[in-house]
C-alpha cells in the first residue's frame, strides 16, 4: 500500500529515534493506564456505595412532612389585597400518616418510570428483653415487596424472612439488636411504642446489612402488626417507598410525584447528600491527578519533538527548499505526535485493563465488601484513547508549527 510522502518521512523520523519514541509512548501509556485504573476505581467504589445506600433507602420516599405556618394560610382566609405578615410562625398540627395511601399508590403505579411501590408503617419503639432495654424502630412492611425492592434476603444470617407472612407477631431484627439483647431465632421480645401497649413478639429471623446504625436499631414486622403496635387502623401508612427504572432520574420524578400527590417526595440524592458530596470531591481529586499525568506525558512528547526539530533543522530546510509547504512540514511532525499517542494509547488501554483486573482481585473482607470494587466500564477506555491522542496532538502542535516556519535560506547559509 502506497503511503503519503509526509507520512513516510514522519515514520522515518520515528524509527530513526527508537529510544526517544519508546520513552514518549511509554509516557502516554502510563498516563492512559492510570486514567483507566483511577476511573475504574472511582466508578467501582461509587457504584458500591450507591448500592449499599439502596439496601435500605428507596429511590424516592413519599411522606407527610411537618410544615410551618406561612402567609398562604392567611391569604386563604383573608381574600383581599392587604399584605399579610405572620410573626413567630409555628409548626402545623397534622397527622404523620398519609391520607388514602392505597389510592395514592394506585396513582403512582400509573406513572411510566415507576418500577416498584410499597407502603410502610414506621414506629419508634423500645425493645425489652429481661432487664435490658434499647431504643429502635420497627418498619411495618409487606416483606415480599420489601425483598423485591431491597433484596432483604441477601442480608439474612438466620431464619426465614417469609415467616413474617405466617407468624402474626413475628419480628425480623438486626444483628446489632440481637447481640445487645442476646436474642436468637425463636426467642420472645417485648416491643413498646409511644402510643401503644407493650407487645410480646417472636424473633423469626436476623439480618445484617453491615451498616451499624441500621443493624443496631431496625427491625421488620408485618405491616398489620406495626399498625397494631401504634394502635392505628388498617389504612394508616407513614411512608410510601418508590423505586424507578433509572435512579438517576429520581430528583425529577420526585418533583412530579409531589405535584401529583401533595406530599413530600424525598429522592435518594436528598437523603444521601453527604455521599454525593464525597463522590464529587473524589472525582475532582482523581481527575486532577489524571490531568497531571497526561500533562507530564504531553511535555515529554513536546520535548522530544523539539529535540527532533533541533537535530533535523537542516533536513527541514532542505525539504522546504525542495518545495514542501509550511502545512506539509506541520503535518510531518504532527503525525509523529499522533502515532506516538496511538501507540501509547493502545498499550495503555491493555495495561490499564490488566491493572484493573489484578486490583479487582485484592481481597478486602470488610463487612459485605469482599474484594476491592472496580468497574470495567467501556466508555472509560474510549475516553482514555481520545484524551491520550488529544494530549499528544496538543503537545505536538507547537513544535510542528515551529518547524513549518523554518526559513531554508537562513538555515542553509548558516
C-alpha positions in Angstrom: 0.0 0.0 0.0 1.4 3.4 -1.1 1.6 5.9 1.7 1.8 9.7 1.6 5.3 11.1 1.4 4.6 13.2 4.6 3.7 10.1 6.4 6.7 8.2 5.1 9.0 11.0 6.4 7.2 11.0 9.8 7.6 7.3 10.2 11.3 7.5 9.2 12.0 10.1 11.8 10.2 7.9 14.5 12.1 4.8 13.5 15.4 6.6 13.5 14.9 7.6 17.1 13.5 4.4 18.5 14.6 5.1 22.1 13.0 8.5 22.3 9.9 7.3 20.6 9.6 4.4 23.0 10.0 6.8 26.0 7.4 9.2 24.7 4.9 6.3 24.0 5.6 4.9 27.5 4.7 8.3 29.0 1.4 8.3 27.2 0.9 4.6 28.1 1.4 5.3 31.8 -0.9 8.3 31.7 -3.7 6.4 30.0 -3.3 3.2 32.1 -3.6 5.3 35.2 -6.6 7.2 33.8 -8.4 3.9 33.2 -7.3 2.5 36.6 -8.4 5.5 38.6 -11.7 6.0 36.7 -12.4 2.3 37.2 -11.7 2.6 41.0 -13.8 5.7 41.3 -16.8 4.3 39.5 -16.5 1.0 41.2 -16.5 2.5 44.7 -19.2 4.9 43.8 -21.4 2.1 42.5 -20.7 0.0 45.6 -21.7 2.8 48.0 -24.8 3.7 45.9 -25.8 0.0 46.0 -25.2 -0.1 49.8 -27.4 3.0 50.2 -30.1 1.4 48.2 -30.1 -1.6 50.6 -32.3 0.4 52.9 -33.1 3.7 51.0 -35.6 3.8 48.2 -35.1 5.9 45.1 -38.0 8.1 46.4 -39.7 8.2 49.8 -43.2 9.8 50.0 -44.3 11.0 53.4 -46.3 13.7 55.3 -43.8 16.5 56.1 -44.2 18.7 59.1 -45.0 22.2 57.8 -44.5 25.6 59.3 -47.4 28.1 59.0 -47.0 30.7 56.4 -48.8 33.6 54.8 -50.6 31.3 52.3 -52.9 30.3 55.1 -53.8 33.9 55.8 -54.4 34.6 52.1 -56.9 31.7 52.0 -58.9 33.3 54.9 -58.5 37.0 54.1 -59.0 37.3 50.4 -58.2 40.9 49.9 -55.3 43.0 48.6 -53.8 43.7 52.0 -50.2 42.5 52.8 -50.3 39.7 55.3 -47.5 39.4 57.8 -47.0 36.4 60.0 -44.8 36.7 63.1 -43.4 33.8 65.2 -44.8 31.0 62.9 -45.3 27.6 64.4 -45.5 24.1 63.1 -48.9 23.0 61.9 -50.6 20.2 63.9 -51.1 17.3 61.5 -51.1 13.6 61.3 -47.9 11.7 60.4 -49.9 9.3 58.3 -50.8 9.6 54.6 -54.5 10.0 53.7 -55.8 7.4 51.3 -52.4 5.8 50.9 -53.6 2.9 48.7 -55.4 5.2 46.4 -52.2 7.2 46.1 -50.2 4.0 45.4 -52.6 3.2 42.5 -51.9 6.6 41.0 -48.2 6.3 41.5 -48.1 2.9 39.7 -49.6 4.6 36.6 -46.5 6.8 36.4 -44.4 5.5 33.4 -41.0 5.5 35.2 -42.1 3.8 38.4 -40.8 0.2 38.8 -41.9 -0.8 42.3 -44.1 0.8 45.1 -44.6 -0.4 48.6 -46.3 1.1 51.7 -44.6 1.2 55.1 -45.6 1.9 58.7 -42.7 3.3 60.8 -42.8 3.1 64.6 -40.3 4.3 67.1 -40.1 1.6 69.8 -38.3 0.3 72.9 -37.1 -3.3 72.7 -37.1 -5.1 76.0 -35.5 -8.5 76.8 -35.3 -9.3 80.5 -34.0 -6.2 82.2 -32.3 -4.8 79.1 -33.9 -2.1 77.0 -32.8 -0.3 73.9 -34.4 2.2 71.5 -35.1 1.3 67.9 -37.6 1.4 65.2 -39.9 -1.1 63.6 -40.7 -1.0 59.8 -44.1 -2.5 59.1 -43.8 -3.8 55.5 -45.1 -6.3 53.0 -42.0 -8.4 53.2 -42.3 -9.8 49.7 -42.4 -6.3 48.2 -39.6 -5.2 50.5 -37.4 -8.1 49.4 -38.1 -7.3 45.8 -37.0 -3.7 46.2 -34.1 -4.0 48.6 -33.0 -7.7 48.4 -33.5 -8.3 52.2 -32.8 -12.0 51.6 -29.2 -11.3 50.8 -28.7 -9.8 54.3 -30.3 -12.7 56.2 -28.0 -14.6 58.5 -30.6 -16.6 60.4 -34.3 -17.6 60.0 -36.7 -17.2 57.1 -37.9 -13.7 56.3 -41.1 -15.0 54.7 -42.2 -16.2 58.2 -43.4 -12.6 58.7 -46.3 -13.6 56.5 -47.0 -16.7 58.6 -46.4 -15.6 62.1 -48.7 -12.8 63.3 -46.4 -11.4 66.0 -43.2 -12.2 64.1 -40.2 -9.8 64.2 -37.1 -9.7 61.9 -34.4 -8.0 63.8 -31.0 -6.5 63.0 -27.8 -8.3 64.2 -26.9 -5.4 66.5 -30.3 -5.7 68.3 -29.8 -9.4 68.6 -26.3 -9.1 70.0 -27.3 -6.4 72.6 -30.3 -8.3 73.8 -28.7 -11.8 73.4 -31.6 -13.0 71.1 -31.8 -15.9 68.8 -34.4 -17.1 66.3 -37.5 -18.3 68.3 -36.9 -16.1 71.3 -39.5 -13.6 72.6 -39.0 -9.9 72.9 -41.2 -7.1 74.3 -41.8 -4.2 71.9 -43.4 -1.0 73.1 -44.3 2.1 71.0 -45.0 5.5 72.4 -48.7 5.3 71.6 -49.4 1.6 72.1 -49.2 -1.0 74.8 -46.3 -3.5 75.2 -46.5 -6.4 72.8 -44.7 -9.7 73.0 -43.2 -10.6 69.6 -41.3 -13.6 68.4 -37.9 -13.3 66.6 -38.3 -15.1 63.3 -35.0 -14.0 61.7 -31.9 -11.9 62.0 -30.4 -9.8 59.2 -27.1 -7.9 58.9 -26.6 -5.0 56.5 -23.1 -4.2 57.9 -24.4 -0.6 58.5 -24.1 -0.3 62.2 -26.8 2.3 62.7 -29.4 0.1 60.9 -28.3 -3.2 62.4 -28.5 -1.8 66.0 -31.9 -0.2 65.7 -34.0 -1.6 62.9 -36.5 -4.5 62.7 -39.2 -5.6 60.3 -42.7 -6.6 61.1 -45.8 -7.3 59.2 -47.5 -4.0 58.3 -50.6 -5.0 60.2 -48.6 -5.8 63.3 -46.9 -2.4 63.1 -50.3 -0.7 62.9 -51.3 -2.7 66.0 -48.2 -1.5 67.8 -49.3 2.1 67.2 -52.9 1.4 67.9 -53.9 2.5 64.3 -56.4 1.2 61.8 -55.6 -0.7 58.6 -55.5 2.4 56.5 -52.6 4.0 58.5 -49.4 4.3 56.4 -46.5 6.6 57.3 -44.3 6.2 54.1 -44.7 5.1 50.5 -41.4 3.8 49.1 -40.8 4.0 45.4 -38.2 2.6 43.0 -37.9 3.8 39.4 -36.4 2.3 36.3 -33.3 4.6 36.4 -32.4 6.0 39.8 -30.5 8.9 38.2 -34.0 10.3 37.3 -35.2 10.2 40.9 -35.0 14.0 41.5 -37.2 14.9 38.5 -39.7 12.1 39.2 -39.8 13.1 42.9 -40.9 16.7 41.9 -43.6 15.3 39.7 -44.9 13.0 42.4 -45.0 15.9 44.9 -47.3 17.7 42.4 -49.5 14.7 41.9 -49.9 13.6 45.5 -49.4 16.8 47.5 -47.0 15.0 49.9 -43.2 15.5 50.3 -41.2 13.3 47.9 -37.6 12.9 49.1 -35.3 11.4 46.5 -32.2 9.4 47.3 -29.9 12.3 46.4 -31.5 14.5 49.1 -31.4 11.6 51.6 -27.6 11.0 50.9 -26.3 14.5 50.3 -23.0 13.7 52.2 -22.5 10.7 50.0 -22.9 12.7 46.8 -20.6 15.4 48.1 -18.0 12.7 48.8 -18.4 11.4 45.2 -17.8 14.9 43.8 -14.8 15.6 45.9 -13.3 12.2 45.0 -13.9 12.9 41.3 -12.2 16.3 41.5 -9.1 14.7 43.2 -8.8 11.8 40.8 -9.4 13.9 37.7 -6.7 16.4 38.9 -4.2 13.5 39.3 -5.1 12.1 35.9 -4.7 15.6 34.3 -1.3 16.0 35.8 -0.2 12.5 34.5 -1.4 13.3 30.9 0.2 16.8 31.1 3.6 15.2 32.1 3.2 12.8 29.1 2.5 15.8 26.9 5.6 17.7 28.0 7.6 14.5 27.2 6.3 14.5 23.7 6.8 18.2 23.3 10.5 18.0 24.4 11.2 15.0 22.1 9.7 16.7 19.1 11.6 19.9 19.9 14.8 18.0 20.0 14.0 16.3 16.7 13.4 19.7 15.1 16.7 21.0 16.5 18.6 18.0 15.2 16.8 17.8 11.8 16.7 21.6 11.2 18.9 21.4 8.1 16.9 18.5 6.7 13.7 20.5 7.3 15.3 23.4 5.5 16.2 21.2 2.5 12.6 19.8 2.4 11.2 23.4 2.3 13.8 24.3 -0.4 12.6 21.4 -2.5 9.0 22.8 -2.4 7.5 21.4 0.9 5.0 23.9 2.2 4.6 25.0 5.8 1.4 22.9 6.3 3.2 19.9 4.8 6.1 20.2 7.4 3.5 20.7 10.1 1.8 17.5 9.0 5.1 15.6 9.2 5.7 16.5 12.9 2.0 16.4 13.9 1.8 12.9 12.5 4.7 11.8 14.7 2.8 13.1 17.8 -0.4 11.2 16.7 1.5 7.9 16.1 3.1 8.2 19.5 -0.3 8.9 21.0 -2.0 6.0 19.2 0.8 3.5 20.1 0.9 4.7 23.7 -2.9 4.7 23.8 -3.3 1.1 22.6 -0.7 -0.2 25.0 -2.1 2.0 27.8 -5.6 0.5 27.4 -4.3 -3.0 27.6 -2.1 -2.2 30.7 -4.9 -0.3 32.3 -7.3 -3.2 31.9 -4.7 -5.7 33.3 -4.0 -3.4 36.3 -7.8 -3.0 37.0 -8.3 -6.8 36.7 -5.5 -7.5 39.2 -6.6 -4.9 41.7 -10.2 -6.2 41.5 -9.0 -9.5 42.9 -7.5 -7.9 46.0 -9.4 -9.3 49.0 -10.7 -6.8 51.5 -13.0 -8.8 53.7 -14.6 -5.8 55.5 -18.3 -6.2 56.2 -20.1 -7.1 53.0 -17.2 -5.9 50.9 -15.2 -9.0 49.9 -13.0 -7.6 47.1 -11.9 -4.1 46.0 -14.8 -2.8 43.9 -13.6 -2.0 40.3 -15.7 -1.1 37.3 -15.0 -2.3 33.7 -16.9 0.5 32.1 -16.3 0.6 28.3 -16.6 4.4 27.9 -13.7 4.9 30.2 -11.4 3.0 27.7 -12.8 5.1 24.8 -12.3 8.3 26.7 -8.7 7.3 27.7 -7.7 6.9 24.0 -9.4 10.2 23.0 -7.7 12.1 25.8 -4.4 10.5 25.1 -4.5 11.4 21.4 -5.7 15.0 22.2 -2.9 15.4 24.6 -0.3 14.3 22.1 -1.7 16.4 19.3 -1.7 19.4 21.6 1.9 18.7 22.6 3.0 18.1 19.0 1.3 21.2 17.5 3.7 23.8 18.8 6.9 22.1 17.7 5.3 21.2 14.4 4.3 24.9 13.9 7.8 25.9 14.8 9.2 23.6 12.1 6.9 24.9 9.5 8.3 28.4 10.0 11.9 27.4 9.4 13.5 29.7 6.8 15.5 27.4 4.4 17.7 30.3 3.1 18.8 31.3 6.6 19.5 27.8 7.7 21.4 26.7 4.6 23.6 29.8 4.6 24.2 29.4 8.4 
